[in-house]
């Protein structure tokens, strides 16, 4: 009786170990977007530039789609609001930047196109590294700001599913691989007014 109980416990532990391993594999292979940091930097001309760092994980299915020639288009959305206590927040500015990641089979280069500026890379990892850093995006002019107010900034990055082929858009509704949206990153920037 004791021997069968011990054997049963060993099988159960093995089952739990395999379950944990395959669960980890499923989670590790999913696509994800997250915002690691964001800040507004003032210039001498009275403008503010946005610098941000993203964590981007592409599933094997998305990497395969890129390697077969399907571009992935991302939207980076910035918003600055003046919070109101008893009314809707006052929107100061709202901007969107477009970024795409694609593969050019003829030259065997990965291309990152950010608002009309294109860079090429030999590996998908180099292209993802470029995609995960946003620098010197002019998002605000200090003439829009009022002295003494505390503003709240928000940033989000997402895969633009409307740019995917129509046949794939239906499949993306239920797929975690294609549903890439970061949580909205909010902070109170130190604006020199």
Secondary structure, DSSP 4 states (H G I P E B T S, - for coil): -HHHHHHHHHHHHHHHHHHHHHHHHHHHTS-EEEEEEEEEEE-TTSEEEEEEEEEEE--HHHHHHHHTT--EEEEEEEEEEE--SSS--EEEEEEEEEEEEEEETTTTEEEEEETTEEEEESSHHHHHHHHTEEEEEEEEEGGG--TT--EEEEEEEEE-GGGS-HHHHHHHTT-TTT--BPPPEEE------
